[in-house]
Amino acid sequence: MTDIAVFVDSRGGNTRKVADAIAAGLNVTVGDLSAALPAGAKVVFLGSGVYGGKPGDAMTKFISSGDFRGRKVALFATSGGAEGAKKVLETMGVALKERGAVILGTYHCRGKFLFTNRGHPGPEDLENARIFAREILAKS
Ligand SMILES: Cc1cc2nc3c(=O)[nH]c(=O)nc-3n(C[C@H](O)[C@H](O)[C@H](O)COP(=O)(O)O)c2cc1C
């Protein structure tokens, strides 16, 4: 389905794993954040790690430079702690709504960080991400 796009900002690879699981489950590949949002993308999955309470810089730029009018967006994040992810998902959601997006839902899970969250995202986190993606498509 060419009207679905998945983009991720992942410094350490944790959020990339979630993006790959979502994309594979939907039969698409993860797009390049340095490129423009494809004109035909109607449902867009955007994910980021949490860095100092913020999304990655490339994701912030991607959102602030994109035209999201008429697009449905689902957000995902990995983080050291749940509060960090909630904050970043909120930040991304507010910025996207200002750019015209409709937010369909969010997903977050833990991502390994220093000595914490070892093994995350793990198989269960990735399965939950695939379920999330299917639920989003069902509402899109
Ligand atoms: C520089 C840096 C800053 C971070 N800041 C936070 C933070 O503020 N809150 C939090 O919950 N996790 C924080 N983390 C943990 C990451 O969000 C977590 O490891 C996430 O899975 C990283 O995703 P990535 O591997 O896709 O880059 C930070 C990690 C790094 C490397």
The ligand as a Tripos MOL2 file, in Angstrom:
@<TRIPOS>MOLECULE
LIG
   31    33     1     0     0
SMALL
NO_CHARGES

@<TRIPOS>ATOM
      1 C1         21.5440   11.4950   24.8470 C.3       1 LIG1
      2 C2         20.3760   10.7000   25.3910 C.ar      1 LIG1
      3 C3         19.3960   11.3630   26.1240 C.ar      1 LIG1
      4 C4         18.2990   10.6500   26.6400 C.ar      1 LIG1
      5 N1         17.3210   11.3210   27.3420 N.ar      1 LIG1
      6 C5         16.2420   10.6330   27.7880 C.ar      1 LIG1
      7 C6         15.1910   11.3180   28.4710 C.ar      1 LIG1
      8 O1         15.2190   12.5290   28.6480 O.2       1 LIG1
      9 N2         14.1350   10.5890   28.9070 N.ar      1 LIG1
     10 C7         14.0530    9.2340   28.7230 C.ar      1 LIG1
     11 O2         13.0570    8.6240   29.1280 O.2       1 LIG1
     12 N3         15.0250    8.5520   28.0630 N.ar      1 LIG1
     13 C8         16.1160    9.2160   27.5910 C.ar      1 LIG1
     14 N4         17.1000    8.5510   26.9090 N.ar      1 LIG1
     15 C9         16.9250    7.1080   26.6290 C.3       1 LIG1
     16 C10        16.4690    6.9090   25.2010 C.3       1 LIG1
     17 O3         15.2650    7.6010   24.9370 O.3       1 LIG1
     18 C11        16.2540    5.4170   24.9110 C.3       1 LIG1
     19 O4         17.4520    4.7220   25.0840 O.3       1 LIG1
     20 C12        15.7000    5.2300   23.5050 C.3       1 LIG1
     21 O5         15.3240    3.8860   23.3420 O.3       1 LIG1
     22 C13        16.7220    5.6430   22.4620 C.3       1 LIG1
     23 O6         16.2270    5.3510   21.1850 O.3       1 LIG1
     24 P1         17.1800    5.0510   19.9550 P.3       1 LIG1
     25 O7         17.9890    3.8150   20.2780 O.co2     1 LIG1
     26 O8         16.2140    4.8320   18.8300 O.co2     1 LIG1
     27 O9         18.0410    6.2470   19.7640 O.co2     1 LIG1
     28 C14        18.1980    9.2410   26.4140 C.ar      1 LIG1
     29 C15        19.2130    8.5950   25.6800 C.ar      1 LIG1
     30 C16        20.2760    9.3000   25.1670 C.ar      1 LIG1
     31 C17        21.3350    8.5690   24.3750 C.3       1 LIG1
@<TRIPOS>BOND
     1     1     2 1
     2     2     3 ar
     3     2    30 ar
     4     3     4 ar
     5     4     5 ar
     6     4    28 ar
     7     5     6 ar
     8     6     7 ar
     9     6    13 1
    10     7     8 2
    11     7     9 ar
    12     9    10 ar
    13    10    11 2
    14    10    12 ar
    15    12    13 ar
    16    13    14 ar
    17    14    15 1
    18    14    28 ar
    19    15    16 1
    20    16    17 1
    21    16    18 1
    22    18    19 1
    23    18    20 1
    24    20    21 1
    25    20    22 1
    26    22    23 1
    27    23    24 1
    28    24    25 2
    29    24    26 1
    30    24    27 1
    31    28    29 ar
    32    29    30 ar
    33    30    31 1
@<TRIPOS>SUBSTRUCTURE
     1 LIG1         1 GROUP 0 **** ****
